[in-house]
């Protein structure tokens, strides 16, 4: 119950701050900079697992 009220207050505060398009673009870019390396590492590990399974395990 308390969490809902806290979220509503935060949402009201965000609405009152009037984020511009440049601010939202900056947030999106920052999120991509945070998520992209993690996604690249996960994709590389997935590639290594598939390579191991196809070359070593099934040989």
Secondary structure, DSSP 8 states (H G I E B T S, - for coil): -HHHHHHHHHHHHHHHH---HHHHHHHHHHHHHHHHHHHHHHHHHHHHHHHHIIIIIT-
